[in-house]
Amino acid sequence: MKNMRKLLALLVSLALVFTLAVTAYADYDYAANARIIRSDYTGKTVILHSNDVHGHIDGYAAMAALKTRFTEAGANVIVVDAGDFSQGTTYVRSSKGASAIRMMNAVGYDVATLGNHEFDYGYAQLMENLKEARFSVICADVYLDESGETILPATTVIEVDVPAAGGEEDARPLRIGFFGMETPETATKANPGLIQEISFATFDDLYASAQLAIDSLKEQDADLIIGLTHLGVGRESAQNGYRSIDLYEKVTDVDFLIDGHSHTVMTSGEKGEPIQSTGSSFENIGVVVIDNEARTIEDNFLMAVAGLEKDRNVAAAAKKIMDKVDAEYNSVFARSKVFLNGERESGNRTEQTNLGTLVTDAMVWSVVSAGGLEAYYSAPVVGVTNSGGIRASVAAGNVTKNDIITVLPFGNTVTVVYVKGSELLEALEASTFSTPQAVGGFPQTSGIEWVLDTTKA
């Protein structure tokens, strides 16, 4: 019982809200899209990109080694990220995202945009973390309420020297312009109390923010314009037109989009749009090849990280962080007699699960056992959390603090709200709009029995 109470208390202290949907193109063909690195990339610029790393910091060593390999083959190499690097494992959560910045510095990233999970620790903590960044961080669609200005520069331009024909004086440098886009869903996926001073462009304003950034890059004589878009192509984003494919349709003069958010593995959009995304957790590294003299994109593909070489220095930096965290978080403090289901589908996003019940039971237990509801204890006490906040399963057997933080990585707190039954019913109906399709808003509950009829509107 003592261990179970510890488990319940830890679950409560890490109660998690909101997340993103994961999609994947099941027909992705690695054999057709992977490329062998040529021995000579002279006259080329290679953009290496990641997205949705989610704290898998051991993958940065592969990125660094790939950067070295392309450089040795004669390429100018630019390394970029499309967001969600600050959250996902204990290795970055324990530092509130700062260790991710340090790892990206070690690789030598050049540009990044923000993902919704960059705001999990709050706007103030994010800006404090970014003080350490030795790379440009850009975002065109998040604004300070007080001034109306973007919280970060909307764009940046990287110049690449291009030798003139005949080896004489250099020709005009190749100018590659980048703009960054954050999903408007961040406003509801992050703790609203921690992002009160900022606003996210929505609907037509989202496209207008992007076009304004693109036009600015044109005025800066950019030869190529590339978006780092943390928008994705998922079902949840489709409702409001917040996908990267929607953005591409609505704006002009974009050459390529490097996308994130939906964890999709793709080298082009469903209609052939020039959009590439690597999936998540460093399963792949994206490659975009530019011909410097022609000033055009000539190729794009993905490389599976499994089997790639690792840079020793970057691997050592990751190991130092991981060893320190493991020493603190990997001690066993409880046991579970059963598998606790934290899967997405079929699982927490489609039905009530035992892990969802444990989390919400813990929420109720925390406020009742602490005496906060003694005066109201005769009234019904209901626990509700969104399933998208449950990020992993717990295997039967030993349970560590790291297991719990992997399930609930965001460190949110329990809030007590007094509602009428009609208001609770409305919330449940709104949360299950997509069922039986999986959606992160599907409610896991405690202290209530309810039936969902998916045959009704």
Disulfide bonds with the S-S distance in Angstrom:
none
